[in-house]
Amino acid sequence: MREFPRRQVPAPRRMSDDDLLPFVRDLLRENPDASIGATMKRLGTGRERARTLLERAREEERHERMVRVK
C-alpha cells in the first residue's frame, strides 16, 4: 500500500489562538468563503472558538489589504 504524507493537524487544546491562526489563514487561502463548519473540522475545535478564529483571521486580512489615505 502506498503511504501519503499526513496533513499536519493542530492539537487545539494545547495551542493558543495565536498558534492556531496560521492554520485558519491557510484554510482561507485555499477557500476564501470557508465556513465555520469547515474551520471546526480543520482545527478540531468547537463552534465558538472556530467562529472567533475565523473572524479574527478575516479581520487581519482586511487590515492588510487596507490602503491608507493621506
N, C-alpha and C positions, 0 to 999 in steps of 0.2 A: 504494500500500500504506500502511496506517495504522501509524504508529510508536507503540510503547508505551514509557513510561519504563523504563529498565533498573533492575533492582534493584541496590542497592549491594552489591557483593561485596568482602569484605576481601582484601587481599594478605597471607596469613598468614605468609609467610616474612619479611616486613619488619615485622611487628607483634608486640608483646609480648603475653603472655597477658592483661594488664590491658586492653590495647586491644581484644582480641577478646571480652572478657566481655560488653560491651553487645550484641553480635550473638547470643550464646548466650542472654542474658536475653530478647531479642526472640523468639527461637525458642521459649523456654519459655512466654512469654506466649501465643503462638499455639497451642502444643501442649504442655501440661504433662507429657505422657508421651513426650516426644521421645526417640528412641533415639540411641545413639552413631553409628549409620549416618547418621541424618538430620543430626546435628551435623557429621559429617565432610563431608557433601555441601554443607551451607550454608556452612561456613567454608573448605572446600578444604584441610583438614588431614588428617593421618594419624590412625589409630585411637587411639593413646596420648594424643596432645595433645587430641583431641576428648573422650576419656573424662575426662581431667584437668579440662578447662574445664567440662564438663557437671557433674561432681561439685562443683566449686568454686561454680558458679552456684547449684546446688540447695542447697548448704550455706549460702551467703549468704542465700538466700531463706528458709530455715528460721530463721536468726538474726533476720531482720527480722520474722517472724511471731511469734517467741517473746515471751511475756508474762513480765515479771519479777515474781516473787512476793516480797513483803516479809517 
